[in-house]
Amino acid sequence: MNSTTTAPSPVVAPIAAIFKTNDGLIAKALDGLSPADLQSPLTSKNNSILWLAGHVTETRASLLRSLGEPADTGWGKLFSRGAALEEVGRYPSIDEIHSVSDRIGRQLHAKLDALDDSQLAKPANITLPNTKTIADQIAFFSFHESYHVGQVAYVRKGLGYSQIAG
């Protein structure tokens, strides 16, 4: 395959499908939530759905950068792993998160479609558990994102909303 292809490599196709599935699950999870519920963690030790949605978007941008693509959410370290929770007014609105997430998501899907098997077989360029190749690195990011999609679903149900799957 070459960089003009529109279908992902068979190596990355199942991983790309996970990202696409997560797109729909996150959209469904955010649907119908009040602004207050978007910003409400279940406990003082949890993150809100708004934070989780921002974190997933920021992590996708990080994946893109690791693949050599310029990607910036404009949020700095606001949604980084281990970031201290800020006052609600410091976070972007859900509309901004949707907008940036859509842009980053389109960019990620295009990049995954453009990667060929030789690029995917190259050594991983960041240190992550159980990763040796770029394909492994992408798979780790899809696992990480899916973990947070599960958290979003759990918080949504905990706030009294319907499930997002099943």
C-alpha positions, 0 to 999 in steps of 0.5 A, spaced: 500 500 500 502 507 499 500 513 502 494 515 497 490 509 499 483 510 502 483 503 506 487 501 512 493 496 512 490 489 514 495 490 520 492 496 522 484 495 520 482 492 526 485 497 530 482 503 526 475 499 527 476 500 534 477 507 534 471 508 529 467 504 534 469 508 540 467 515 536 460 512 536 460 510 543 463 517 546 458 520 541 452 516 544 455 517 551 455 525 551 448 525 548 443 528 552 447 530 558 446 536 562 452 541 562 452 540 570 452 532 569 458 533 563 462 536 569 460 532 575 464 526 577 461 520 581 466 522 587 471 527 588 476 522 586 474 521 579 474 525 573 468 527 569 465 525 563 467 532 560 474 531 562 474 524 560 472 526 553 477 531 553 483 526 555 481 522 549 481 527 544 488 529 547 491 522 547 489 522 540 493 528 538 499 525 542 498 518 538 498 523 531 504 526 534 508 520 535 506 518 528 509 524 525 503 528 524 502 535 527 496 535 532 494 540 537 488 541 541 490 548 544 489 545 551 496 544 553 496 539 559 489 540 561 487 533 560 494 530 561 495 523 565 495 525 572 493 533 571 490 536 577 483 537 576 482 545 575 476 549 576 470 548 571 471 554 568 478 552 566 475 547 561 473 548 554 466 547 553 463 540 550 462 544 544 469 545 543 471 538 545 466 536 540 469 540 534 476 539 536 475 531 537 472 531 530 478 534 527 483 530 531 479 524 529 478 525 522 486 526 522 487 520 525 483 516 521 486 519 515 493 517 518 491 510 519 488 509 512 495 511 509 500 507 513 503 501 510 505 495 513 512 497 512 511 503 516 507 499 521 513 494 522 518 500 524 520 500 531 515 504 536 518 511 538 515 512 545 515 507 551 509 504 552 507 497 555 508 491 550 510 495 544 515 493 539 513 496 533 508 502 531 503 497 530 503 495 537 504 503 539 497 504 535 494 498 538 496 500 545 493 507 544 486 504 542 486 500 548 487 506 552 482 509 549 477 504 550 479 503 557 476 511 558 470 509 553 468 504 559 469 509 564 465 514 560 459 509 560 460 507 567 460 515 569 454 516 565 450 510 568 452 512 575 449 519 573 442 516 572 443 516 564 442 510 560 447 505 557 451 506 551 451 499 548 448 492 549 
